[in-house]
């Protein structure tokens, strides 16, 4: 997965530039989270990018279009929502559900892999029903 990202997204070893421009260099490391899931931390050097000093100057300039666009981007990427409702609703659901003797604390269990989906995505066959049940349990 990481090799595909480096080749196709960053353009390293490919006959096209990367999605962010021409990649001069990169350094990355894979880290394991508490549930044994892996994720990537990567630092990328892009040809012709702004220096840290130039970025700072543009961010601190209140009339800068750059500053406005950075703030818009940051606000668009940070969302504090849940899949199944507002925080108060989720907390109430957890409070009720955790009273059951069958309740398993998700922070103390391993995640269950999703079942293989139906190739037709028909929503009628056994595979589609099993996937729907898994998705409901995931939520």
N, CA, C and O atoms as CSV, one atom per row, in Angstrom:
chain,resi,resn,atom,element,x,y,z
A,1,UNK,N,N,0.826,-1.181,0.000
A,1,UNK,CA,C,0.000,0.000,0.000
A,1,UNK,C,C,0.880,1.259,0.000
A,1,UNK,O,O,0.648,2.191,-0.769
A,2,UNK,N,N,1.883,1.266,0.867
A,2,UNK,CA,C,2.782,2.416,0.943
A,2,UNK,C,C,3.557,2.574,-0.359
A,2,UNK,O,O,3.726,3.691,-0.847
A,3,UNK,N,N,4.025,1.474,-0.922
A,3,UNK,CA,C,4.751,1.537,-2.194
A,3,UNK,C,C,3.876,2.100,-3.305
A,3,UNK,O,O,4.349,2.871,-4.140
A,4,UNK,N,N,2.598,1.717,-3.318
A,4,UNK,CA,C,1.669,2.248,-4.322
A,4,UNK,C,C,1.467,3.748,-4.135
A,4,UNK,O,O,1.425,4.496,-5.112
A,5,UNK,N,N,1.341,4.194,-2.878
A,5,UNK,CA,C,1.190,5.621,-2.586
A,5,UNK,C,C,2.412,6.391,-3.089
A,5,UNK,O,O,2.276,7.423,-3.747
A,6,UNK,N,N,3.596,5.888,-2.778
A,6,UNK,CA,C,4.832,6.566,-3.176
A,6,UNK,C,C,4.932,6.644,-4.699
A,6,UNK,O,O,5.312,7.682,-5.240
A,7,UNK,N,N,4.599,5.571,-5.384
A,7,UNK,CA,C,4.712,5.565,-6.837
A,7,UNK,C,C,3.618,6.388,-7.509
A,7,UNK,O,O,3.912,7.242,-8.345
A,8,UNK,N,N,2.363,6.139,-7.155
A,8,UNK,CA,C,1.263,6.727,-7.906
A,8,UNK,C,C,0.828,8.104,-7.399
A,8,UNK,O,O,0.425,8.947,-8.201
A,9,UNK,N,N,0.900,8.347,-6.110
A,9,UNK,CA,C,0.494,9.652,-5.574
A,9,UNK,C,C,1.672,10.623,-5.564
A,9,UNK,O,O,1.532,11.777,-5.968
A,10,UNK,N,N,2.841,10.153,-5.100
A,10,UNK,CA,C,4.008,11.039,-5.068
A,10,UNK,C,C,4.746,11.081,-6.399
A,10,UNK,O,O,5.506,12.016,-6.651
A,11,UNK,N,N,4.535,10.080,-7.256
A,11,UNK,CA,C,5.166,10.056,-8.576
A,11,UNK,C,C,6.607,9.596,-8.579
A,11,UNK,O,O,7.307,9.771,-9.577
A,12,UNK,N,N,7.068,9.007,-7.478
A,12,UNK,CA,C,8.454,8.544,-7.393
A,12,UNK,C,C,8.592,7.251,-8.197
A,12,UNK,O,O,7.861,6.289,-7.962
A,13,UNK,N,N,9.531,7.231,-9.147
A,13,UNK,CA,C,9.730,6.056,-9.979
A,13,UNK,C,C,8.660,5.895,-11.055
A,13,UNK,O,O,8.575,4.844,-11.690
A,14,UNK,N,N,7.856,6.911,-11.261
A,14,UNK,CA,C,6.810,6.861,-12.289
A,14,UNK,C,C,7.162,7.873,-13.376
A,14,UNK,O,O,8.057,8.699,-13.195
A,15,UNK,N,N,6.467,7.807,-14.485
A,15,UNK,CA,C,6.743,8.742,-15.579
A,15,UNK,C,C,5.807,9.946,-15.529
A,15,UNK,O,O,5.474,10.523,-16.564
A,16,UNK,N,N,5.388,10.320,-14.327
A,16,UNK,CA,C,4.536,11.501,-14.140
A,16,UNK,C,C,4.904,12.171,-12.821
A,16,UNK,O,O,5.414,11.514,-11.914
A,17,UNK,N,N,4.647,13.477,-12.706
A,17,UNK,CA,C,4.899,14.125,-11.413
A,17,UNK,C,C,3.853,13.663,-10.400
A,17,UNK,O,O,2.810,13.129,-10.776
A,18,UNK,N,N,4.129,13.865,-9.153
A,18,UNK,CA,C,3.179,13.491,-8.115
A,18,UNK,C,C,2.006,14.453,-8.047
A,18,UNK,O,O,2.001,15.493,-8.706
A,19,UNK,N,N,1.028,14.102,-7.255
A,19,UNK,CA,C,-0.166,14.936,-7.114
A,19,UNK,C,C,0.152,16.287,-6.472
A,19,UNK,O,O,-0.590,17.251,-6.664
A,20,UNK,N,N,1.229,16.367,-5.722
A,20,UNK,CA,C,1.599,17.600,-5.026
A,20,UNK,C,C,2.697,18.368,-5.747
A,20,UNK,O,O,3.127,19.422,-5.280
A,21,UNK,N,N,3.146,17.856,-6.865
A,21,UNK,CA,C,4.265,18.431,-7.599
A,21,UNK,C,C,5.369,17.395,-7.704
A,21,UNK,O,O,5.155,16.216,-7.422
A,22,UNK,N,N,6.536,17.836,-8.106
A,22,UNK,CA,C,7.652,16.903,-8.253
A,22,UNK,C,C,8.270,16.621,-6.886
A,22,UNK,O,O,8.743,17.533,-6.208
A,23,UNK,N,N,8.260,15.365,-6.494
A,23,UNK,CA,C,8.803,14.954,-5.200
A,23,UNK,C,C,10.318,14.861,-5.290
A,23,UNK,O,O,10.856,14.089,-6.084
A,24,UNK,N,N,11.002,15.653,-4.470
A,24,UNK,CA,C,12.469,15.605,-4.426
A,24,UNK,C,C,12.947,14.483,-3.515
A,24,UNK,O,O,13.919,13.793,-3.821
A,25,UNK,N,N,12.252,14.305,-2.385
A,25,UNK,CA,C,12.643,13.271,-1.425
A,25,UNK,C,C,11.458,13.015,-0.501
A,25,UNK,O,O,10.514,13.802,-0.438
A,26,UNK,N,N,11.531,11.910,0.203
A,26,UNK,CA,C,10.496,11.596,1.184
A,26,UNK,C,C,11.112,10.723,2.269
A,26,UNK,O,O,12.114,10.042,2.052
A,27,UNK,N,N,10.492,10.762,3.430
A,27,UNK,CA,C,10.870,9.880,4.523
A,27,UNK,C,C,9.578,9.485,5.218
A,27,UNK,O,O,8.770,10.349,5.560
A,28,UNK,N,N,9.376,8.213,5.429
A,28,UNK,CA,C,8.157,7.767,6.080
A,28,UNK,C,C,8.413,6.601,7.001
A,28,UNK,O,O,9.384,5.859,6.850
A,29,UNK,N,N,7.518,6.458,7.961
A,29,UNK,CA,C,7.577,5.331,8.874
A,29,UNK,C,C,6.155,4.875,9.179
A,29,UNK,O,O,5.235,5.689,9.268
A,30,UNK,N,N,5.990,3.578,9.334
A,30,UNK,CA,C,4.691,3.009,9.651
A,30,UNK,C,C,4.621,2.805,11.160
A,30,UNK,O,O,5.568,2.322,11.780
A,31,UNK,N,N,3.486,3.182,11.738
A,31,UNK,CA,C,3.315,3.085,13.182
A,31,UNK,C,C,2.093,2.220,13.491
A,31,UNK,O,O,1.122,2.208,12.733
A,32,UNK,N,N,2.150,1.504,14.597
A,32,UNK,CA,C,1.045,0.647,15.036
A,32,UNK,C,C,0.241,1.372,16.107
A,32,UNK,O,O,0.812,1.937,17.039
A,33,UNK,N,N,-1.079,1.358,15.976
A,33,UNK,CA,C,-1.954,1.942,16.983
A,33,UNK,C,C,-2.323,0.893,18.018
A,33,UNK,O,O,-1.891,-0.257,17.926
A,34,UNK,N,N,-3.125,1.289,19.009
A,34,UNK,CA,C,-3.505,0.383,20.089
A,34,UNK,C,C,-4.234,-0.862,19.643
A,34,UNK,O,O,-4.084,-1.911,20.270
A,35,UNK,N,N,-5.029,-0.786,18.570
A,35,UNK,CA,C,-5.778,-1.953,18.084
A,35,UNK,C,C,-5.004,-2.708,17.015
A,35,UNK,O,O,-5.588,-3.461,16.236
A,36,UNK,N,N,-3.692,-2.509,16.976
A,36,UNK,CA,C,-2.786,-3.178,16.047
A,36,UNK,C,C,-2.987,-2.744,14.596
A,36,UNK,O,O,-2.481,-3.399,13.685
A,37,UNK,N,N,-3.718,-1.649,14.368
A,37,UNK,CA,C,-3.866,-1.139,13.001
A,37,UNK,C,C,-2.661,-0.265,12.679
A,37,UNK,O,O,-2.128,0.421,13.550
A,38,UNK,N,N,-2.247,-0.298,11.443
A,38,UNK,CA,C,-1.060,0.431,11.014
A,38,UNK,C,C,-1.448,1.727,10.322
A,38,UNK,O,O,-2.487,1.796,9.664
A,39,UNK,N,N,-0.618,2.753,10.469
A,39,UNK,CA,C,-0.795,3.985,9.723
A,39,UNK,C,C,0.573,4.591,9.423
A,39,UNK,O,O,1.566,4.268,10.076
A,40,UNK,N,N,0.607,5.463,8.436
A,40,UNK,CA,C,1.854,6.002,7.902
A,40,UNK,C,C,2.056,7.454,8.316
A,40,UNK,O,O,1.128,8.261,8.265
A,41,UNK,N,N,3.261,7.771,8.722
A,41,UNK,CA,C,3.702,9.150,8.907
A,41,UNK,C,C,4.740,9.390,7.816
A,41,UNK,O,O,5.691,8.619,7.685
A,42,UNK,N,N,4.565,10.446,7.040
A,42,UNK,CA,C,5.499,10.667,5.932
A,42,UNK,C,C,5.788,12.157,5.788
A,42,UNK,O,O,4.895,12.993,5.924
A,43,UNK,N,N,7.035,12.468,5.515
A,43,UNK,CA,C,7.496,13.825,5.257
A,43,UNK,C,C,7.933,13.870,3.803
A,43,UNK,O,O,8.718,13.031,3.359
A,44,UNK,N,N,7.426,14.849,3.061
A,44,UNK,CA,C,7.681,14.929,1.621
A,44,UNK,C,C,8.326,16.269,1.296
A,44,UNK,O,O,7.873,17.311,1.771
A,45,UNK,N,N,9.384,16.244,0.487
A,45,UNK,CA,C,10.009,17.461,-0.009
A,45,UNK,C,C,9.561,17.649,-1.458
A,45,UNK,O,O,9.780,16.779,-2.301
A,46,UNK,N,N,8.936,18.781,-1.735
A,46,UNK,CA,C,8.394,19.068,-3.063
A,46,UNK,C,C,9.246,20.155,-3.734
A,46,UNK,O,O,9.582,21.159,-3.106
A,47,UNK,N,N,9.590,19.950,-5.004
A,47,UNK,CA,C,10.360,20.917,-5.778
A,47,UNK,C,C,9.570,22.214,-5.923
A,47,UNK,O,O,8.401,22.192,-6.306
A,48,UNK,N,N,10.202,23.333,-5.619
A,48,UNK,CA,C,9.583,24.645,-5.821
A,48,UNK,C,C,8.587,25.053,-4.754
A,48,UNK,O,O,7.862,26.032,-4.936
A,49,UNK,N,N,8.532,24.337,-3.658
A,49,UNK,CA,C,7.570,24.699,-2.619
A,49,UNK,C,C,8.079,25.906,-1.827
A,49,UNK,O,O,9.252,26.269,-1.902
A,50,UNK,N,N,7.170,26.512,-1.070
A,50,UNK,CA,C,7.534,27.674,-0.264
A,50,UNK,C,C,8.446,27.259,0.890
A,50,UNK,O,O,8.326,26.155,1.422
A,51,UNK,N,N,9.346,28.147,1.265
A,51,UNK,CA,C,10.191,27.891,2.433
A,51,UNK,C,C,9.344,28.114,3.690
A,51,UNK,O,O,8.313,28.783,3.622
A,52,UNK,N,N,9.760,27.571,4.824
A,52,UNK,CA,C,9.017,27.827,6.063
A,52,UNK,C,C,8.900,29.326,6.375
A,52,UNK,O,O,7.876,29.772,6.892
A,53,UNK,N,N,9.934,30.095,6.066
A,53,UNK,CA,C,9.887,31.535,6.318
A,53,UNK,C,C,8.841,32.225,5.436
A,53,UNK,O,O,8.126,33.115,5.897
A,54,UNK,N,N,8.755,31.806,4.156
A,54,UNK,CA,C,7.772,32.381,3.238
A,54,UNK,C,C,6.352,32.000,3.656
A,54,UNK,O,O,5.443,32.826,3.574
A,55,UNK,N,N,6.156,30.778,4.096
A,55,UNK,CA,C,4.834,30.353,4.588
A,55,UNK,C,C,4.433,31.186,5.790
A,55,UNK,O,O,3.296,31.650,5.879
A,56,UNK,N,N,5.381,31.380,6.733
A,56,UNK,CA,C,5.100,32.173,7.938
A,56,UNK,C,C,4.710,33.596,7.571
A,56,UNK,O,O,3.745,34.135,8.111
A,57,UNK,N,N,5.458,34.212,6.649
A,57,UNK,CA,C,5.169,35.593,6.239
A,57,UNK,C,C,3.767,35.691,5.643
A,57,UNK,O,O,3.021,36.621,5.951
A,58,UNK,N,N,3.415,34.745,4.800
A,58,UNK,CA,C,2.102,34.776,4.154
A,58,UNK,C,C,0.960,34.494,5.136
A,58,UNK,O,O,-0.113,35.089,5.032
A,59,UNK,N,N,1.194,33.592,6.082
A,59,UNK,CA,C,0.144,33.285,7.068
A,59,UNK,C,C,-0.099,34.484,7.990
A,59,UNK,O,O,-1.241,34.755,8.361
A,60,UNK,N,N,0.962,35.200,8.361
A,60,UNK,CA,C,0.812,36.331,9.276
A,60,UNK,C,C,0.295,37.596,8.597
A,60,UNK,O,O,-0.100,38.534,9.289
A,61,UNK,N,N,0.283,37.652,7.278
A,61,UNK,CA,C,-0.218,38.817,6.537
A,61,UNK,C,C,-1.746,38.763,6.488
A,61,UNK,O,O,-2.301,37.918,5.785
A,62,UNK,N,N,-2.450,39.661,7.230
A,62,UNK,CA,C,-3.916,39.588,7.288
A,62,UNK,C,C,-4.602,39.853,5.940
A,62,UNK,O,O,-5.758,39.474,5.754
A,63,UNK,N,N,-3.909,40.489,5.015
A,63,UNK,CA,C,-4.516,40.749,3.707
A,63,UNK,C,C,-4.195,39.633,2.702
A,63,UNK,O,O,-4.551,39.727,1.527
A,64,UNK,N,N,-3.531,38.598,3.168
A,64,UNK,CA,C,-3.065,37.527,2.292
A,64,UNK,C,C,-4.190,36.569,1.898
A,64,UNK,O,O,-4.937,36.083,2.748
A,65,UNK,N,N,-4.295,36.312,0.604
A,65,UNK,CA,C,-5.219,35.292,0.106
A,65,UNK,C,C,-4.768,33.921,0.598
A,65,UNK,O,O,-5.591,33.037,0.840
A,66,UNK,N,N,-3.461,33.751,0.745
A,66,UNK,CA,C,-2.882,32.509,1.242
A,66,UNK,C,C,-3.407,32.212,2.647
A,66,UNK,O,O,-3.796,31.082,2.940
A,67,UNK,N,N,-3.417,33.229,3.516
A,67,UNK,CA,C,-3.897,33.055,4.885
A,67,UNK,C,C,-5.367,32.621,4.875
A,67,UNK,O,O,-5.737,31.693,5.594
A,68,UNK,N,N,-6.198,33.274,4.079
A,68,UNK,CA,C,-7.620,32.938,3.997
A,68,UNK,C,C,-7.815,31.495,3.532
A,68,UNK,O,O,-8.639,30.763,4.080
A,69,UNK,N,N,-7.037,31.090,2.500
A,69,UNK,CA,C,-7.180,29.738,1.966
A,69,UNK,C,C,-6.704,28.676,2.961
A,69,UNK,O,O,-7.300,27.603,3.051
A,70,UNK,N,N,-5.636,28.969,3.708
A,70,UNK,CA,C,-5.148,28.025,4.719
A,70,UNK,C,C,-6.201,27.838,5.806
A,70,UNK,O,O,-6.476,26.712,6.219
A,71,UNK,N,N,-6.792,28.945,6.271
A,71,UNK,CA,C,-7.828,28.853,7.316
A,71,UNK,C,C,-9.039,28.085,6.790
A,71,UNK,O,O,-9.585,27.244,7.504
A,72,UNK,N,N,-9.467,28.354,5.569
A,72,UNK,CA,C,-10.597,27.616,4.972
A,72,UNK,C,C,-10.290,26.123,4.893
A,72,UNK,O,O,-11.137,25.289,5.215
A,73,UNK,N,N,-9.078,25.794,4.464
A,73,UNK,CA,C,-8.684,24.388,4.371
A,73,UNK,C,C,-8.717,23.719,5.743
A,73,UNK,O,O,-9.287,22.638,5.889
A,74,UNK,N,N,-8.111,24.352,6.747
A,74,UNK,CA,C,-8.065,23.768,8.080
A,74,UNK,C,C,-9.467,23.573,8.649
A,74,UNK,O,O,-9.755,22.543,9.258
A,75,UNK,N,N,-10.334,24.557,8.450
A,75,UNK,CA,C,-11.701,24.438,8.956
A,75,UNK,C,C,-12.476,23.335,8.229
A,75,UNK,O,O,-13.364,22.717,8.816
A,76,UNK,N,N,-12.149,23.086,6.970
A,76,UNK,CA,C,-12.869,22.057,6.211
A,76,UNK,C,C,-12.410,20.643,6.558
A,76,UNK,O,O,-13.146,19.683,6.329
A,77,UNK,N,N,-11.197,20.504,7.110
A,77,UNK,CA,C,-10.679,19.164,7.397
A,77,UNK,C,C,-10.904,18.726,8.836
A,77,UNK,O,O,-10.732,17.547,9.146
A,78,UNK,N,N,-11.275,19.620,9.703
A,78,UNK,CA,C,-11.473,19.275,11.104
A,78,UNK,C,C,-12.964,19.274,11.413
A,78,UNK,O,O,-13.584,20.326,11.570
A,79,UNK,N,N,-13.520,18.082,11.495
A,79,UNK,CA,C,-14.946,17.916,11.747
A,79,UNK,C,C,-15.103,17.055,12.987
A,79,UNK,O,O,-14.498,15.989,13.093
A,80,UNK,N,N,-15.906,17.515,13.914
A,80,UNK,CA,C,-16.115,16.765,15.147
A,80,UNK,C,C,-17.489,16.128,15.179
A,80,UNK,O,O,-18.304,16.466,16.037
A,81,UNK,N,N,-17.758,15.226,14.275
A,81,UNK,CA,C,-19.065,14.588,14.209
A,81,UNK,C,C,-18.935,13.084,14.412
A,81,UNK,O,O,-17.854,12.516,14.256
A,82,UNK,N,N,-20.039,12.456,14.756
A,82,UNK,CA,C,-20.113,11.012,14.901
A,82,UNK,C,C,-20.928,10.459,13.739
A,82,UNK,O,O,-21.700,11.188,13.117
A,83,UNK,N,N,-20.758,9.176,13.446
A,83,UNK,CA,C,-21.512,8.534,12.361
A,83,UNK,C,C,-22.997,8.417,12.686
A,83,UNK,O,O,-23.832,8.423,11.783
A,84,UNK,N,N,-23.329,8.312,13.969
A,84,UNK,CA,C,-24.700,7.954,14.342
A,84,UNK,C,C,-25.440,9.029,15.121
A,84,UNK,O,O,-26.467,8.722,15.726
A,85,UNK,N,N,-24.984,10.245,15.138
A,85,UNK,CA,C,-25.718,11.303,15.834
A,85,UNK,C,C,-24.806,12.274,16.542
A,85,UNK,O,O,-23.583,12.239,16.399
A,86,UNK,N,N,-25.438,13.144,17.313
A,86,UNK,CA,C,-24.704,14.155,18.076
A,86,UNK,C,C,-24.048,13.507,19.295
A,86,UNK,O,O,-24.424,12.409,19.704
A,87,UNK,N,N,-23.063,14.203,19.868
A,87,UNK,CA,C,-22.296,13.641,20.976
A,87,UNK,C,C,-23.192,13.233,22.143
A,87,UNK,O,O,-22.995,12.163,22.719
A,88,UNK,N,N,-24.170,14.064,22.503
A,88,UNK,CA,C,-25.057,13.728,23.625
A,88,UNK,C,C,-25.833,12.438,23.344
A,88,UNK,O,O,-26.013,11.610,24.237
A,89,UNK,N,N,-26.294,12.271,22.088
A,89,UNK,CA,C,-27.025,11.057,21.712
A,89,UNK,C,C,-26.120,9.831,21.804
A,89,UNK,O,O,-26.529,8.784,22.305
A,90,UNK,N,N,-24.891,9.970,21.318
A,90,UNK,CA,C,-23.938,8.854,21.353
A,90,UNK,C,C,-23.609,8.482,22.796
A,90,UNK,O,O,-23.578,7.299,23.135
A,91,UNK,N,N,-23.364,9.470,23.643
A,91,UNK,CA,C,-23.048,9.193,25.051
A,91,UNK,C,C,-24.214,8.498,25.759
A,91,UNK,O,O,-24.003,7.585,26.558
A,92,UNK,N,N,-25.443,8.932,25.464
A,92,UNK,CA,C,-26.618,8.300,26.062
A,92,UNK,C,C,-26.750,6.847,25.598
A,92,UNK,O,O,-27.074,5.964,26.392
A,93,UNK,N,N,-26.500,6.608,24.319
A,93,UNK,CA,C,-26.564,5.245,23.778
A,93,UNK,C,C,-25.503,4.357,24.446
A,93,UNK,O,O,-25.784,3.212,24.800
A,94,UNK,N,N,-24.308,4.880,24.611
A,94,UNK,CA,C,-23.229,4.116,25.269
A,94,UNK,C,C,-23.618,3.803,26.714
A,94,UNK,O,O,-23.410,2.688,27.191
A,95,UNK,N,N,-24.178,4.785,27.398
A,95,UNK,CA,C,-24.572,4.590,28.795
A,95,UNK,C,C,-25.594,3.462,28.916
A,95,UNK,O,O,-25.491,2.618,29.805
A,96,UNK,N,N,-26.587,3.451,28.012
A,96,UNK,CA,C,-27.612,2.396,28.042
A,96,UNK,C,C,-27.021,1.047,27.642
A,96,UNK,O,O,-27.241,0.041,28.317
A,97,UNK,N,N,-26.275,1.031,26.550
A,97,UNK,CA,C,-25.726,-0.222,26.020
A,97,UNK,C,C,-24.740,-0.865,26.986
A,97,UNK,O,O,-24.706,-2.090,27.104
A,98,UNK,N,N,-23.943,-0.068,27.674
A,98,UNK,CA,C,-22.911,-0.613,28.552
A,98,UNK,C,C,-23.487,-1.291,29.794
A,98,UNK,O,O,-22.758,-1.975,30.512
A,99,UNK,N,N,-24.786,-1.113,30.061
A,99,UNK,CA,C,-25.429,-1.768,31.199
A,99,UNK,C,C,-25.709,-3.248,30.926
A,99,UNK,O,O,-25.904,-4.027,31.859
A,100,UNK,N,N,-25.730,-3.630,29.658
A,100,UNK,CA,C,-26.030,-5.015,29.277
A,100,UNK,C,C,-24.875,-5.935,29.659
A,100,UNK,O,O,-23.713,-5.553,29.525
A,101,UNK,N,N,-25.181,-7.144,30.133
A,101,UNK,CA,C,-24.111,-8.104,30.472
A,101,UNK,C,C,-23.305,-8.553,29.247
A,101,UNK,O,O,-22.160,-8.985,29.381
A,102,UNK,N,N,-23.906,-8.451,28.051
A,102,UNK,CA,C,-23.212,-8.852,26.818
A,102,UNK,C,C,-22.304,-7.751,26.265
A,102,UNK,O,O,-21.579,-7.972,25.295
A,103,UNK,N,N,-22.342,-6.572,26.876
A,103,UNK,CA,C,-21.587,-5.431,26.358
A,103,UNK,C,C,-20.086,-5.693,26.433
A,103,UNK,O,O,-19.571,-6.155,27.451
A,104,UNK,N,N,-19.401,-5.391,25.343
A,104,UNK,CA,C,-17.947,-5.484,25.303
A,104,UNK,C,C,-17.393,-4.101,25.013
A,104,UNK,O,O,-17.754,-3.485,24.010
A,105,UNK,N,N,-16.535,-3.617,25.867
A,105,UNK,CA,C,-15.917,-2.307,25.676
A,105,UNK,C,C,-15.055,-2.343,24.419
A,105,UNK,O,O,-14.107,-3.126,24.358
A,106,UNK,N,N,-15.356,-1.517,23.408
A,106,UNK,CA,C,-14.588,-1.577,22.160
A,106,UNK,C,C,-13.116,-1.223,22.319
A,106,UNK,O,O,-12.300,-1.583,21.471
A,107,UNK,N,N,-12.769,-0.529,23.385
A,107,UNK,CA,C,-11.355,-0.210,23.596
A,107,UNK,C,C,-10.585,-1.392,24.187
A,107,UNK,O,O,-9.359,-1.353,24.295
A,108,UNK,N,N,-11.323,-2.454,24.573
A,108,UNK,CA,C,-10.692,-3.626,25.176
A,108,UNK,C,C,-10.822,-4.869,24.297
A,108,UNK,O,O,-10.502,-5.973,24.738
A,109,UNK,N,N,-11.286,-4.698,23.065
A,109,UNK,CA,C,-11.483,-5.827,22.167
A,109,UNK,C,C,-10.807,-5.562,20.828
A,109,UNK,O,O,-10.507,-4.418,20.484
A,110,UNK,N,N,-10.572,-6.629,20.082
A,110,UNK,CA,C,-10.012,-6.498,18.738
A,110,UNK,C,C,-11.138,-6.221,17.757
A,110,UNK,O,O,-12.231,-6.765,17.916
A,111,UNK,N,N,-10.906,-5.388,16.744
A,111,UNK,CA,C,-11.956,-5.129,15.766
A,111,UNK,C,C,-12.238,-6.369,14.922
A,111,UNK,O,O,-11.359,-7.202,14.700
A,112,UNK,N,N,-13.475,-6.471,14.461
A,112,UNK,CA,C,-13.892,-7.582,13.620
A,112,UNK,C,C,-13.785,-7.146,12.161
A,112,UNK,O,O,-14.301,-6.092,11.791
A,113,UNK,N,N,-13.127,-7.941,11.340
A,113,UNK,CA,C,-12.985,-7.607,9.929
A,113,UNK,C,C,-14.347,-7.620,9.239
A,113,UNK,O,O,-15.196,-8.447,9.570
A,114,UNK,N,N,-14.564,-6.712,8.283
A,114,UNK,CA,C,-15.824,-6.765,7.554
A,114,UNK,C,C,-15.864,-8.002,6.665
A,114,UNK,O,O,-14.828,-8.443,6.168
A,115,UNK,N,N,-17.059,-8.565,6.463
A,115,UNK,CA,C,-17.156,-9.724,5.587
A,115,UNK,C,C,-16.949,-9.322,4.131
A,115,UNK,O,O,-17.055,-8.147,3.777
A,116,UNK,N,N,-16.654,-10.312,3.293
A,116,UNK,CA,C,-16.469,-10.031,1.872
A,116,UNK,C,C,-17.796,-9.588,1.267
A,116,UNK,O,O,-18.822,-10.232,1.484
A,117,UNK,N,N,-17.782,-8.483,0.506
A,117,UNK,CA,C,-19.038,-8.007,-0.064
A,117,UNK,C,C,-19.447,-8.812,-1.299
A,117,UNK,O,O,-18.636,-9.493,-1.926
A,118,UNK,N,N,-20.700,-8.708,-1.610
A,118,UNK,CA,C,-21.249,-9.299,-2.832
A,118,UNK,C,C,-20.735,-8.469,-4.009
A,118,UNK,O,O,-20.727,-7.240,-3.938
A,119,UNK,N,N,-20.314,-9.112,-5.067
A,119,UNK,CA,C,-19.792,-8.376,-6.225
A,119,UNK,C,C,-20.871,-7.551,-6.911
A,119,UNK,O,O,-20.570,-6.516,-7.505
A,120,UNK,N,N,-22.120,-7.991,-6.838
A,120,UNK,CA,C,-23.215,-7.272,-7.484
A,120,UNK,C,C,-23.782,-6.175,-6.593
A,120,UNK,O,O,-24.503,-5.302,-7.076
A,121,UNK,N,N,-23.467,-6.206,-5.291
A,121,UNK,CA,C,-24.014,-5.249,-4.319
A,121,UNK,C,C,-25.534,-5.176,-4.456
A,121,UNK,O,O,-26.109,-4.097,-4.594
A,122,UNK,N,N,-26.172,-6.351,-4.413
A,122,UNK,CA,C,-27.607,-6.455,-4.690
A,122,UNK,C,C,-28.486,-6.139,-3.478
A,122,UNK,O,O,-29.678,-5.885,-3.647
A,123,UNK,N,N,-27.944,-6.148,-2.287
A,123,UNK,CA,C,-28.690,-5.927,-1.038
A,123,UNK,C,C,-29.742,-7.002,-0.762
A,123,UNK,O,O,-30.626,-6.795,0.069
A,124,UNK,N,N,-29.659,-8.151,-1.450
A,124,UNK,CA,C,-30.660,-9.204,-1.273
A,124,UNK,C,C,-30.043,-10.533,-0.855
A,124,UNK,O,O,-30.680,-11.325,-0.161
A,125,UNK,N,N,-28.820,-10.778,-1.270
A,125,UNK,CA,C,-28.205,-12.078,-1.017
A,125,UNK,C,C,-27.675,-12.178,0.418
A,125,UNK,O,O,-27.677,-11.201,1.167
A,126,UNK,N,N,-27.227,-13.368,0.773
A,126,UNK,CA,C,-26.698,-13.624,2.117
A,126,UNK,C,C,-25.497,-12.722,2.430
A,126,UNK,O,O,-25.413,-12.164,3.524
A,127,UNK,N,N,-24.576,-12.578,1.481
A,127,UNK,CA,C,-23.381,-11.747,1.713
A,127,UNK,C,C,-23.763,-10.297,1.999
A,127,UNK,O,O,-23.199,-9.664,2.892
A,128,UNK,N,N,-24.722,-9.777,1.238
A,128,UNK,CA,C,-25.149,-8.384,1.446
A,128,UNK,C,C,-25.790,-8.214,2.816
A,128,UNK,O,O,-25.575,-7.203,3.484
A,129,UNK,N,N,-26.581,-9.206,3.239
A,129,UNK,CA,C,-27.231,-9.128,4.553
A,129,UNK,C,C,-26.200,-9.198,5.678
A,129,UNK,O,O,-26.301,-8.465,6.661
A,130,UNK,N,N,-25.213,-10.077,5.534
A,130,UNK,CA,C,-24.161,-10.201,6.550
A,130,UNK,C,C,-23.352,-8.897,6.629
A,130,UNK,O,O,-23.012,-8.443,7.722
A,131,UNK,N,N,-23.049,-8.300,5.477
A,131,UNK,CA,C,-22.307,-7.036,5.462
A,131,UNK,C,C,-23.126,-5.914,6.102
A,131,UNK,O,O,-22.579,-5.078,6.822
A,132,UNK,N,N,-24.424,-5.897,5.844
A,132,UNK,CA,C,-25.298,-4.885,6.443
A,132,UNK,C,C,-25.320,-5.032,7.963
A,132,UNK,O,O,-25.265,-4.036,8.684
A,133,UNK,N,N,-25.400,-6.274,8.453
A,133,UNK,CA,C,-25.366,-6.509,9.899
A,133,UNK,C,C,-24.033,-6.068,10.500
A,133,UNK,O,O,-24.003,-5.466,11.573
A,134,UNK,N,N,-22.928,-6.368,9.806
A,134,UNK,CA,C,-21.614,-5.946,10.291
A,134,UNK,C,C,-21.550,-4.431,10.362
A,134,UNK,O,O,-21.051,-3.871,11.338
A,135,UNK,N,N,-22.059,-3.757,9.318
A,135,UNK,CA,C,-22.024,-2.299,9.273
A,135,UNK,C,C,-22.841,-1.696,10.419
A,135,UNK,O,O,-22.413,-0.720,11.036
A,136,UNK,N,N,-24.008,-2.268,10.707
A,136,UNK,CA,C,-24.822,-1.792,11.827
A,136,UNK,C,C,-24.075,-1.961,13.145
A,136,UNK,O,O,-24.101,-1.076,14.001
A,137,UNK,N,N,-23.404,-3.110,13.302
A,137,UNK,CA,C,-22.639,-3.366,14.522
A,137,UNK,C,C,-21.456,-2.383,14.613
A,137,UNK,O,O,-21.132,-1.897,15.697
A,138,UNK,N,N,-20.815,-2.096,13.465
A,138,UNK,CA,C,-19.689,-1.164,13.444
A,138,UNK,C,C,-20.119,0.224,13.922
A,138,UNK,O,O,-19.418,0.865,14.705
A,139,UNK,N,N,-21.269,0.675,13.446
A,139,UNK,CA,C,-21.788,1.992,13.841
A,139,UNK,C,C,-22.058,2.036,15.336
A,139,UNK,O,O,-22.498,3.062,15.854
